[in-house]
């Protein structure tokens, strides 16, 4: 679970916000982050059951980060500044 949260956190901090903290959103429930974390957890569970010899940590990290960043790149939204 923590790997998926790290994927969302690092994608938001380093790619979307570019290391700038928005104090208005601190402590708020963020639906896209929750959905991305859930997808990462699902990917981790699926990979650990279907292919136990292959590590599931890095793919779950990448899935959660990509799901979090995906809608923004698909709609070509400008990054927050």
C-alpha positions as CSV (number, residue, x, y, z in Angstrom):
1,X,0.0,0.0,0.0
2,X,2.8,2.4,0.8
3,X,4.5,1.9,-2.6
4,X,1.3,3.0,-4.4
5,X,1.0,6.1,-2.1
6,X,4.6,6.9,-2.9
7,X,3.9,6.7,-6.6
8,X,1.1,9.2,-6.3
9,X,3.0,11.5,-3.9
10,X,6.2,11.6,-6.1
11,X,4.3,12.1,-9.3
12,X,2.3,15.0,-7.7
13,X,5.3,16.6,-6.0
14,X,8.0,16.3,-8.7
15,X,6.0,16.3,-12.0
16,X,2.7,18.2,-11.4
17,X,3.5,20.7,-8.8
18,X,7.2,21.0,-9.6
19,X,8.2,21.1,-5.9
20,X,5.8,23.9,-5.0
21,X,3.4,23.3,-2.1
22,X,-0.2,24.5,-2.5
23,X,-1.3,25.2,1.0
24,X,-5.0,25.4,0.0
25,X,-5.2,21.7,-0.7
26,X,-3.3,20.4,2.3
27,X,-5.3,17.8,4.2
28,X,-8.1,17.6,1.5
29,X,-9.3,14.4,0.1
30,X,-8.1,14.1,-3.4
31,X,-10.2,11.7,-5.6
32,X,-7.7,11.2,-8.5
33,X,-5.0,10.3,-6.0
34,X,-7.3,7.8,-4.2
35,X,-8.2,6.2,-7.6
36,X,-4.6,6.0,-8.6
37,X,-3.6,4.4,-5.3
38,X,-6.4,1.9,-5.6
39,X,-5.2,1.0,-9.1
40,X,-1.7,0.5,-7.9
41,X,-2.9,-1.7,-5.1
42,X,-4.9,-3.8,-7.6
43,X,-1.8,-4.1,-9.8
44,X,0.3,-5.2,-6.9
45,X,-2.2,-7.8,-5.8
46,X,-2.7,-9.1,-9.3
47,X,1.1,-9.4,-10.0
48,X,1.9,-11.0,-6.7
49,X,-0.7,-13.7,-7.3
50,X,-0.3,-14.2,-11.1
51,X,3.5,-13.9,-11.3
52,X,5.0,-14.4,-7.8
53,X,8.5,-14.8,-9.1
54,X,8.4,-11.3,-10.7
55,X,8.5,-8.4,-8.3
56,X,5.3,-6.5,-8.0
57,X,6.6,-3.4,-6.2
58,X,8.1,-1.4,-9.1
59,X,5.2,-2.1,-11.5
60,X,2.6,-1.1,-8.8
61,X,4.6,2.1,-8.2
62,X,4.6,2.9,-12.0
63,X,0.9,2.0,-12.4
64,X,-0.2,4.3,-9.6
65,X,2.0,7.2,-10.9
66,X,0.8,6.7,-14.5
67,X,-2.9,6.5,-13.5
68,X,-2.5,9.7,-11.5
69,X,-0.7,11.5,-14.4
70,X,-2.7,9.9,-17.2
71,X,-5.8,12.1,-17.3
72,X,-3.7,15.2,-17.2
73,X,-1.6,14.2,-20.2
74,X,-4.6,12.8,-22.1
75,X,-6.5,16.2,-21.8
76,X,-3.2,18.1,-22.3
77,X,-4.0,20.2,-19.3
78,X,-1.3,22.7,-18.5
79,X,0.8,22.0,-15.4
80,X,0.1,23.9,-12.2
81,X,2.6,26.7,-11.5
